[in-house]
Amino acid sequence: MAYSLKITDEALTDIDEITEWYFAQKPNQQERCYQKILNCLEEIEKHPTHYGFFAEEYRQATVETFPYKIAFKISDTYIDVFAIFHLHRSDEAIMRLA
């Protein structure tokens, strides 16, 4: 089944904040990080059920090379991406965002 990817405003803000941090701290890694996030989103859209659950119907995918995860939920016809978070944030903190 094909799903549409819906990225919440909060998740878009997360992407902006992550790339801004890399621009300020490690400018040579900014574009690479952004690309890896986009690649992960593409993989989620292609194979959403491939990723494990971290709470009931919520799943997460790890961004390759960088310490971030993408939290999402699969609905009938779409995938709702609601957060992109650092690996050290707890699942409970992430669930407050959902």
Buried (B, 14 or more C-beta within 10 A) or exposed (E): EEBEBBBBEEBEEBBEEBBEBBBEEEEEBBEEBBEBBEEBBEBBBEEBEEBEEEBEEBBBBBBEEBEBBBBBBBEEEBBBBBBBBEEEBEEEEBBEBB
